[in-house]
Amino acid sequence: MKRVLSLLFVLALLPGCLSSLPTSTQPPKAYINAITPAEVTEGGVVMFSGYGTDVDGQVVAYRWRSNRDGQLSATAMFETSSLSVGNHEIYFMVQDNNDAWSTEASGGVTVLPVAVTSVRINAFTVSLASIPRGDSITLAWNVSNATTVSIDHGVGSVSPVGTALVTPESTTTFKLTATGGGSTVAANITVAVQQPASGATLTADGELSGYVRSSGAYTTGFVYAGDDSSDRCIQGYVTFDISSIPDNAVITRVVVDLSDYETPYGSPYPNLGCLSAYVHNYNKLEGSDYWTASLPTPIGRWCNFDDLNTSAEMPGFKNALQQRVGRGTFQFRVQFGDTESDGDGEDTMLRWPLLHLPRMMVEYTF
């Protein structure tokens, strides 16, 4: 037995015997030097640095990965700005020349979202809110956090802070639009442009003006208002062709002239009271219209000859005419509204003959 053990010992010492025994290797080890910065805003650069050791060989390969973004790099050191938003667990491992990989070293980095600052219009003003046509005004604005700023009506793209001189031809609302930070905001400002006044002197249309009696009979060419010898009221109607006034006109002033009247019979003043004008449906003539007991709101009143002899501006006519603009004709009725008749059995009336019919002086803008 002793001889067998001794023989085995001797064989073990013989050259070549050791190389036939199996050899053992140790895996490498991975170390993370730095992940900097540990917290970064989306799009910011992060630097990664690591190394490895191997006691029985050498490190030949590297691998970095993120639990959120997957594989990152195959070098010991690298930089990236493409990490997604969130908390990243970072793992690093190395491989030696015997194809053995180390266990993973770990670290971390947090990527914060970019703070979104909303676009804001601090000011949008105009030097004058109302101007005559042909004048210019200055727009001024101040916008924060915008990537694009524009103003309509030909101004176009502008810087976030600035001014622009503009000459609007008509009343205009300028719109400023600013975009930035994923949002769009807008502001409006209106400039009123005063148009030069235009005017027209209109004479009543003799073929569509006249008077009506209680019987319903009506006559054109002469306008009468008053009562007759049978103590019946006579009501006049006056019609104007307003087709020369533009459809978009804004009536600014109406002066009514009834001064070219005649008194062929007795005077209606003062017994019949005031002569009133009121709006009536165009060309609607009925027997009951010869005198209206409950008058609509008068658009004009003449209570004596001094009133009739004065060409007066009348707001009621202005408002009534504005409602008819674009319709071609404008009609009003005249009657003495305080009483149907003075009961004296005589003709007491005013008359406007064909060549002396009432007139209107109209001013308007458009």
C-alpha positions as CSV (number, residue, x, y, z in Angstrom):
1,M,0.0,0.0,0.0
2,K,2.8,2.4,0.8
3,R,4.5,1.6,-2.5
4,V,1.3,2.5,-4.4
5,L,1.0,5.9,-2.7
6,S,4.6,6.6,-3.3
7,L,4.3,5.8,-7.0
8,L,1.4,8.2,-7.4
9,F,3.3,10.9,-5.7
10,V,6.2,10.5,-8.0
11,L,4.0,10.5,-11.1
12,A,2.4,13.7,-10.0
13,L,5.9,15.3,-10.0
14,L,6.8,14.2,-13.4
15,P,6.8,17.0,-16.1
16,G,3.6,17.2,-18.1
17,C,1.3,15.8,-15.5
18,L,0.2,19.1,-14.1
19,S,-1.0,20.4,-17.5
20,S,-3.4,17.6,-17.8
21,L,-5.3,18.6,-14.7
22,P,-8.4,21.0,-15.1
23,T,-7.7,24.8,-14.5
24,S,-10.3,27.1,-12.7
25,T,-11.1,30.8,-13.7
26,Q,-12.7,33.6,-11.8
27,P,-15.3,36.0,-13.4
28,P,-14.4,39.6,-13.7
29,K,-15.9,42.3,-11.5
30,A,-17.6,45.5,-12.7
31,Y,-17.5,48.9,-11.0
32,I,-19.3,52.2,-11.7
33,N,-17.1,55.2,-11.3
34,A,-19.8,57.9,-11.8
35,I,-23.2,58.7,-13.3
36,T,-23.3,62.5,-13.4
37,P,-25.4,64.4,-12.8
38,A,-27.7,62.2,-10.7
39,E,-30.7,64.4,-11.8
40,V,-31.1,66.1,-15.1
41,T,-33.8,67.8,-17.2
42,E,-35.0,66.0,-20.3
43,G,-32.6,66.6,-23.1
44,G,-29.7,67.3,-20.7
45,V,-26.4,65.4,-21.0
46,V,-25.6,62.5,-18.6
47,M,-22.0,61.1,-18.4
48,F,-21.4,57.4,-17.5
49,S,-18.0,56.0,-16.4
50,G,-17.2,52.5,-15.3
51,Y,-14.4,49.9,-15.3
52,G,-13.7,46.2,-14.6
53,T,-11.0,43.9,-13.1
54,D,-10.1,40.3,-13.7
55,V,-7.6,38.5,-11.4
56,D,-6.8,35.8,-14.0
57,G,-7.2,37.6,-17.3
58,Q,-8.2,40.9,-18.7
59,V,-11.5,42.9,-19.3
60,V,-12.4,43.0,-23.0
61,A,-16.0,44.2,-23.2
62,Y,-18.5,46.5,-21.5
63,R,-22.3,46.7,-21.4
64,W,-24.6,49.5,-19.9
65,R,-28.4,49.2,-19.7
66,S,-31.4,51.1,-18.3
67,N,-34.5,49.5,-16.9
68,R,-36.5,52.1,-18.8
69,D,-34.6,52.5,-22.1
70,G,-32.8,49.2,-22.5
71,Q,-29.2,48.9,-23.9
72,L,-27.3,52.2,-23.7
73,S,-23.7,51.6,-24.6
74,A,-20.8,49.1,-25.1
75,T,-18.0,51.3,-24.0
76,A,-16.5,52.0,-20.6
77,M,-17.3,55.7,-20.8
78,F,-20.0,57.5,-22.8
79,E,-22.4,60.5,-22.8
80,T,-26.1,60.6,-23.8
81,S,-28.8,63.3,-23.9
82,S,-31.6,60.9,-25.0
83,L,-32.7,59.3,-21.8
84,S,-36.5,59.3,-21.3
85,V,-38.3,61.1,-18.5
86,G,-38.4,59.1,-15.3
87,N,-36.3,57.3,-12.7
88,H,-33.7,55.1,-14.4
89,E,-32.0,52.1,-12.7
90,I,-28.6,51.8,-14.5
91,Y,-26.7,48.4,-14.7
92,F,-23.1,47.9,-15.8
93,M,-21.2,44.7,-16.5
94,V,-17.9,43.7,-18.0
95,Q,-16.6,40.6,-19.8
96,D,-13.1,39.0,-19.6
97,N,-11.0,37.3,-22.2
98,N,-12.5,33.9,-21.2
99,D,-16.0,35.1,-22.3
100,A,-17.1,35.3,-18.7
101,W,-19.4,38.2,-17.7
102,S,-19.4,39.9,-14.3
103,T,-22.4,40.4,-12.2
104,E,-24.1,43.8,-12.8
105,A,-23.1,46.9,-10.8
106,S,-26.0,49.3,-10.4
107,G,-26.6,53.0,-10.1
108,G,-29.3,55.4,-10.9
109,V,-30.3,58.7,-12.6
110,T,-33.5,60.7,-12.7
111,V,-34.6,62.6,-15.8
112,L,-37.1,65.4,-15.1
113,P,-39.6,66.8,-17.7
114,V,-38.9,70.2,-19.1
115,A,-41.0,72.8,-17.3
116,V,-43.7,74.2,-19.6
117,T,-44.2,77.9,-19.3
118,S,-47.5,79.1,-20.8
119,V,-47.4,81.9,-23.3
120,R,-48.9,85.1,-22.0
121,I,-50.0,88.4,-23.6
122,N,-49.0,91.1,-21.2
123,A,-50.3,94.0,-23.2
124,F,-52.0,94.7,-26.6
125,T,-52.9,98.4,-27.0
126,V,-53.7,101.0,-29.6
127,S,-52.7,104.7,-29.5
128,L,-56.2,105.9,-30.5
129,A,-59.4,104.0,-30.3
130,S,-61.2,106.2,-32.8
131,I,-59.7,108.0,-35.8
132,P,-60.9,109.8,-39.0
133,R,-60.5,107.8,-42.2
134,G,-57.0,108.2,-43.6
135,D,-55.3,108.7,-40.2
136,S,-52.9,106.1,-38.7
137,I,-52.6,104.6,-35.3
138,T,-49.9,102.6,-33.5
139,L,-50.4,99.1,-32.2
140,A,-48.2,98.0,-29.3
141,W,-47.8,94.6,-27.7
142,N,-45.8,92.7,-25.2
143,V,-45.8,88.9,-25.1
144,S,-44.0,86.4,-22.9
145,N,-42.9,82.8,-23.5
146,A,-44.0,82.8,-27.2
147,T,-42.3,81.1,-30.1
148,T,-44.5,82.8,-32.7
149,V,-46.5,86.0,-32.6
150,S,-48.6,87.4,-35.4
151,I,-51.3,90.1,-36.0
152,D,-53.9,89.9,-38.8
153,H,-55.0,92.5,-41.3
154,G,-51.7,92.5,-43.1
155,V,-49.4,93.1,-40.1
156,G,-48.1,89.5,-40.2
157,S,-45.4,87.9,-38.0
158,V,-43.9,90.1,-35.4
159,S,-41.4,89.9,-32.5
160,P,-42.8,89.2,-29.0
161,V,-42.4,92.9,-28.1
162,G,-42.9,95.7,-30.6
163,T,-45.1,98.3,-32.3
164,A,-46.6,98.7,-35.8
165,L,-48.1,101.7,-37.6
166,V,-51.3,100.9,-39.4
167,T,-53.9,102.8,-41.4
168,P,-57.2,101.0,-41.4
169,E,-59.7,102.1,-44.0
170,S,-62.7,101.2,-41.9
171,T,-63.5,100.1,-38.4
172,T,-61.2,97.1,-37.8
173,T,-60.7,94.6,-35.0
174,F,-57.0,93.5,-34.9
175,K,-56.3,90.0,-33.5
176,L,-52.9,89.2,-32.0
177,T,-52.1,85.5,-31.8
178,A,-49.2,84.1,-29.7
179,T,-48.1,80.4,-29.6
180,G,-45.6,78.9,-27.2
181,G,-45.2,76.1,-24.6
182,G,-47.8,74.0,-26.3
183,S,-50.5,76.6,-26.0
184,T,-52.0,79.4,-28.1
185,V,-53.6,82.6,-26.8
186,A,-55.1,85.6,-28.6
187,A,-56.2,89.2,-27.9
188,N,-58.4,91.6,-29.9
189,I,-58.5,95.3,-30.1
190,T,-60.9,97.5,-32.2
191,V,-60.1,100.7,-33.9
192,A,-63.2,102.8,-34.9
193,V,-62.7,104.6,-38.2
194,Q,-64.9,107.6,-38.7
195,Q,-66.1,107.7,-42.3
196,P,-66.6,111.1,-44.0
197,A,-70.2,112.0,-44.0
198,S,-72.2,111.8,-47.2
199,G,-75.5,113.5,-47.8
200,A,-78.6,113.6,-49.9
201,T,-81.5,115.9,-50.2
202,L,-84.6,113.9,-50.9
203,T,-87.9,115.3,-52.1
204,A,-91.1,113.4,-51.6
205,D,-92.3,111.3,-54.5
206,G,-95.5,112.9,-55.9
207,E,-96.8,109.7,-57.3
208,L,-96.6,108.0,-54.0
209,S,-97.6,110.9,-51.7
210,G,-101.0,112.3,-51.1
211,Y,-103.9,112.2,-48.7
212,V,-106.7,109.9,-47.5
213,R,-110.3,110.6,-46.4
214,S,-112.5,108.7,-44.1
215,S,-114.2,107.0,-47.0
216,G,-110.9,105.3,-47.9
217,A,-110.5,107.3,-51.1
218,Y,-107.0,108.7,-51.6
219,T,-105.4,111.2,-53.9
220,T,-101.8,111.6,-55.0
221,G,-99.8,114.6,-55.9
222,F,-101.1,116.9,-53.2
223,V,-100.5,116.3,-49.5
224,Y,-103.3,117.6,-47.1
225,A,-103.5,117.5,-43.3
226,G,-106.4,118.9,-41.3
227,D,-110.2,118.7,-41.4
228,D,-112.8,119.6,-44.0
229,S,-116.2,121.4,-44.0
230,S,-117.9,118.1,-43.1
231,D,-115.6,118.0,-40.0
232,R,-113.8,115.0,-41.2
233,C,-110.1,114.4,-40.7
234,I,-107.8,114.4,-43.7
235,Q,-104.5,112.5,-43.2
236,G,-101.5,113.0,-45.5
237,Y,-98.9,110.4,-46.4
238,V,-95.4,111.3,-47.7
239,T,-93.2,108.8,-49.5
240,F,-89.5,109.1,-50.4
241,D,-87.4,107.1,-52.8
242,I,-84.3,106.2,-50.7
243,S,-82.6,103.8,-53.1
244,S,-79.7,106.3,-53.6
245,I,-78.7,105.7,-50.0
246,P,-76.2,102.7,-49.8
247,D,-77.5,99.6,-48.2
248,N,-74.7,99.7,-45.6
249,A,-75.3,103.3,-44.7
250,V,-75.3,104.5,-41.1
251,I,-77.7,107.4,-40.8
252,T,-76.2,110.1,-38.7
253,R,-78.6,113.0,-39.2
254,V,-82.0,113.8,-40.7
255,V,-83.4,117.3,-41.1
256,V,-87.0,117.5,-42.1
257,D,-88.4,120.5,-44.1
258,L,-92.1,121.0,-44.2
259,S,-91.8,124.8,-44.6
260,D,-93.1,124.9,-48.2
261,Y,-96.7,124.5,-47.2
262,E,-99.9,126.5,-48.1
263,T,-103.0,127.4,-46.1
264,P,-105.7,127.6,-48.9
265,Y,-108.4,127.6,-46.3
266,G,-108.7,128.3,-42.6
267,S,-105.7,127.7,-40.3
268,P,-105.6,124.4,-38.4
269,Y,-103.6,126.0,-35.6
270,P,-104.3,126.2,-32.7
271,N,-107.6,124.4,-32.7
272,L,-106.4,121.0,-34.1
273,G,-103.3,120.9,-31.8
274,C,-100.0,119.6,-33.0
275,L,-99.2,118.1,-36.4
276,S,-97.7,114.7,-35.8
277,A,-95.7,112.4,-38.1
278,Y,-95.5,108.7,-37.5
279,V,-94.3,105.6,-39.4
280,H,-96.8,103.7,-41.4
281,N,-96.7,100.6,-43.5
282,Y,-95.8,101.6,-47.0
283,N,-98.8,102.2,-49.3
284,K,-101.3,100.7,-46.9
285,L,-104.4,102.8,-47.3
286,E,-107.5,101.9,-45.4
287,G,-110.7,103.9,-44.6
288,S,-109.9,103.8,-40.9
289,D,-106.5,105.4,-41.5
290,Y,-107.9,108.9,-42.2
291,W,-107.5,109.6,-38.5
292,T,-105.6,107.5,-36.0
293,A,-107.0,108.0,-32.5
294,S,-104.1,106.2,-30.7
295,L,-101.1,107.4,-32.6
296,P,-97.9,105.4,-32.5
297,T,-94.9,107.2,-31.0
298,P,-94.4,110.3,-33.2
299,I,-91.1,110.6,-35.1
300,G,-91.8,114.4,-35.4
301,R,-94.2,117.1,-34.1
302,W,-94.9,120.6,-35.3
303,C,-97.2,122.5,-32.9
304,N,-97.2,126.0,-34.5
305,F,-96.2,127.8,-37.7
306,D,-92.8,128.6,-36.2
307,D,-92.1,124.9,-35.9
308,L,-93.3,124.4,-39.5
309,N,-91.1,127.2,-40.8
310,T,-88.0,125.8,-39.2
311,S,-86.0,122.9,-40.9
312,A,-85.3,120.9,-37.8
313,E,-83.0,117.9,-37.1
314,M,-85.2,115.1,-35.8
315,P,-83.8,112.0,-34.1
316,G,-87.1,110.1,-34.5
317,F,-86.8,110.4,-38.3
318,K,-83.1,109.3,-38.2
319,N,-84.0,106.1,-36.3
320,A,-87.0,105.4,-38.5
321,L,-85.1,105.9,-41.7
322,Q,-82.2,103.7,-40.5
323,Q,-84.7,100.8,-40.2
324,R,-85.7,101.3,-43.9
325,V,-82.2,101.6,-45.4
326,G,-81.9,99.0,-48.2
327,R,-85.7,98.7,-48.7
328,G,-86.0,101.4,-51.4
329,T,-88.8,103.6,-49.9
330,F,-89.5,105.4,-46.7
331,Q,-93.1,106.6,-45.8
332,F,-94.6,108.5,-42.9
333,R,-98.1,109.9,-42.2
334,V,-99.0,113.3,-41.0
335,Q,-102.2,114.2,-39.1
336,F,-103.4,116.6,-36.4
337,G,-103.5,114.1,-33.6
338,D,-105.0,116.1,-30.7
339,T,-108.6,116.0,-32.1
340,E,-110.2,114.6,-35.2
341,S,-111.9,117.9,-36.1
342,D,-112.4,121.4,-34.6
343,G,-116.2,121.1,-35.4
344,D,-116.4,124.5,-37.1
345,G,-117.8,123.2,-40.4
346,E,-115.0,124.8,-42.4
347,D,-112.0,123.5,-44.2
348,T,-109.0,124.0,-42.0
349,M,-105.9,122.4,-43.4
350,L,-102.3,122.5,-44.6
351,R,-101.4,121.7,-48.1
352,W,-98.2,120.8,-49.9
353,P,-98.7,120.9,-53.7
354,L,-96.8,118.8,-56.1
355,L,-93.9,121.2,-56.7
356,H,-93.6,122.0,-53.0
357,L,-93.7,118.6,-51.3
358,P,-91.8,118.0,-48.0
359,R,-88.1,117.3,-48.1
360,M,-85.5,115.4,-46.1
361,M,-81.8,116.3,-45.8
362,V,-80.1,113.0,-44.9
363,E,-76.5,112.6,-43.8
364,Y,-74.9,109.1,-43.5
365,T,-71.6,107.2,-43.4
366,F,-70.8,103.8,-45.0
